[in-house]
Amino acid sequence: MTEAYVFTAPLWLYPGESAWHFITLPVDIAEEIREESAGRRKGFGSVKVTACIAGHEWQTSVFPDAGSGSYVLPVKRAVRTLAGITAGDDVEVRLVVDL
């Protein structure tokens, strides 16, 4: 089993009409995930993960973000609604890399 990464970071809205919401992973955690997932990354360098926010768990991927040197976690509307979070909120996240 892989290590669970727990961190708190702000939820932000991607500028534009898409209304995508993301959380940027701390750079130190991104570096560990990059090492852990070497040779198993998917399209666009994405890494499959299981994410949990406020007790709501789902499977998704994190995607590399050149601007921050980290990964971004997309947070779908259903999770945001169930967790009662909006852009600008600091959110506690638990991530496990799916092998």
C-alpha positions as a Markdown table, in Angstrom:
| # | Residue | x | y | z |
|---|---|---|---|---|
| 1 | Met | 0.0 | 0.0 | 0.0 |
| 2 | Thr | 1.2 | 3.5 | -0.8 |
| 3 | Glu | 1.6 | 6.3 | 1.6 |
| 4 | Ala | -1.3 | 8.7 | 2.2 |
| 5 | Tyr | -0.5 | 12.3 | 1.8 |
| 6 | Val | -2.5 | 14.8 | 3.9 |
| 7 | Phe | -2.3 | 18.5 | 3.4 |
| 8 | Thr | -4.4 | 21.7 | 3.5 |
| 9 | Ala | -4.5 | 24.1 | 0.5 |
| 10 | Pro | -6.9 | 26.6 | -1.1 |
| 11 | Leu | -9.5 | 25.6 | -3.6 |
| 12 | Trp | -9.3 | 27.8 | -6.7 |
| 13 | Leu | -11.4 | 28.4 | -9.8 |
| 14 | Tyr | -9.7 | 28.1 | -13.2 |
| 15 | Pro | -10.1 | 31.4 | -15.0 |
| 16 | Gly | -12.4 | 31.2 | -18.0 |
| 17 | Glu | -15.8 | 29.8 | -18.7 |
| 18 | Ser | -15.1 | 26.1 | -17.8 |
| 19 | Ala | -15.8 | 26.5 | -14.1 |
| 20 | Trp | -13.1 | 23.9 | -13.2 |
| 21 | His | -12.0 | 24.0 | -9.6 |
| 22 | Phe | -8.5 | 22.8 | -8.5 |
| 23 | Ile | -6.3 | 22.4 | -5.5 |
| 24 | Thr | -2.6 | 22.8 | -6.0 |
| 25 | Leu | -0.5 | 20.2 | -4.1 |
| 26 | Pro | 2.4 | 21.4 | -1.9 |
| 27 | Val | 5.6 | 21.1 | -3.9 |
| 28 | Asp | 7.2 | 18.7 | -1.5 |
| 29 | Ile | 4.3 | 16.3 | -1.8 |
| 30 | Ala | 4.3 | 16.6 | -5.6 |
| 31 | Glu | 8.0 | 15.6 | -5.6 |
| 32 | Glu | 7.3 | 12.5 | -3.6 |
| 33 | Ile | 4.3 | 11.6 | -5.8 |
| 34 | Arg | 6.5 | 12.2 | -8.9 |
| 35 | Glu | 9.1 | 9.8 | -7.5 |
| 36 | Glu | 6.5 | 7.2 | -6.4 |
| 37 | Ser | 4.8 | 7.2 | -9.8 |
| 38 | Ala | 7.9 | 7.1 | -12.0 |
| 39 | Gly | 7.2 | 4.8 | -15.0 |
| 40 | Arg | 3.5 | 4.7 | -14.2 |
| 41 | Arg | 2.2 | 8.1 | -15.3 |
| 42 | Lys | -0.6 | 8.3 | -17.8 |
| 43 | Gly | -1.5 | 10.8 | -20.5 |
| 44 | Phe | -0.2 | 14.4 | -20.0 |
| 45 | Gly | 1.9 | 13.1 | -17.1 |
| 46 | Ser | -1.2 | 12.5 | -14.9 |
| 47 | Val | -1.1 | 10.2 | -11.9 |
| 48 | Lys | -4.1 | 8.2 | -10.8 |
| 49 | Val | -5.1 | 8.9 | -7.2 |
| 50 | Thr | -7.8 | 8.3 | -4.6 |
| 51 | Ala | -8.7 | 11.6 | -3.1 |
| 52 | Cys | -10.8 | 12.4 | 0.1 |
| 53 | Ile | -12.2 | 15.7 | 1.2 |
| 54 | Ala | -14.5 | 16.0 | 4.2 |
| 55 | Gly | -15.1 | 12.3 | 4.2 |
| 56 | His | -16.0 | 12.2 | 0.5 |
| 57 | Glu | -13.7 | 9.9 | -1.4 |
| 58 | Trp | -13.4 | 9.6 | -5.2 |
| 59 | Gln | -10.9 | 8.3 | -7.8 |
| 60 | Thr | -9.4 | 10.8 | -10.1 |
| 61 | Ser | -6.0 | 11.9 | -11.4 |
| 62 | Val | -3.6 | 14.8 | -10.5 |
| 63 | Phe | -2.1 | 16.7 | -13.4 |
| 64 | Pro | 1.3 | 18.4 | -13.6 |
| 65 | Asp | 1.3 | 22.2 | -13.5 |
| 66 | Ala | 4.3 | 23.8 | -15.1 |
| 67 | Gly | 3.6 | 27.2 | -13.5 |
| 68 | Ser | 3.8 | 25.9 | -9.9 |
| 69 | Gly | 6.1 | 22.9 | -10.5 |
| 70 | Ser | 3.5 | 20.8 | -8.7 |
| 71 | Tyr | 0.4 | 18.9 | -9.5 |
| 72 | Val | -3.2 | 20.1 | -9.5 |
| 73 | Leu | -6.2 | 18.1 | -8.2 |
| 74 | Pro | -9.5 | 18.7 | -10.0 |
| 75 | Val | -12.4 | 18.8 | -7.5 |
| 76 | Lys | -15.7 | 18.0 | -9.2 |
| 77 | Arg | -18.9 | 19.8 | -8.4 |
| 78 | Ala | -20.5 | 16.8 | -6.5 |
| 79 | Val | -17.6 | 16.7 | -4.0 |
| 80 | Arg | -17.6 | 20.5 | -3.6 |
| 81 | Thr | -21.4 | 20.4 | -2.9 |
| 82 | Leu | -21.2 | 17.5 | -0.4 |
| 83 | Ala | -18.2 | 19.0 | 1.4 |
| 84 | Gly | -19.7 | 22.5 | 1.4 |
| 85 | Ile | -16.6 | 24.2 | -0.1 |
| 86 | Thr | -16.2 | 27.0 | -2.6 |
| 87 | Ala | -13.3 | 28.7 | -4.3 |
| 88 | Gly | -11.0 | 30.4 | -1.8 |
| 89 | Asp | -11.7 | 27.9 | 1.0 |
| 90 | Asp | -8.7 | 26.2 | 2.6 |
| 91 | Val | -9.4 | 22.5 | 2.2 |
| 92 | Glu | -7.9 | 19.4 | 3.9 |
| 93 | Val | -7.1 | 16.7 | 1.4 |
| 94 | Arg | -6.1 | 13.1 | 1.8 |
| 95 | Leu | -4.4 | 11.5 | -1.4 |
| 96 | Val | -3.3 | 8.0 | -2.1 |
| 97 | Val | -1.5 | 7.2 | -5.3 |
| 98 | Asp | -3.2 | 4.3 | -7.0 |
| 99 | Leu | -0.8 | 1.7 | -8.2 |
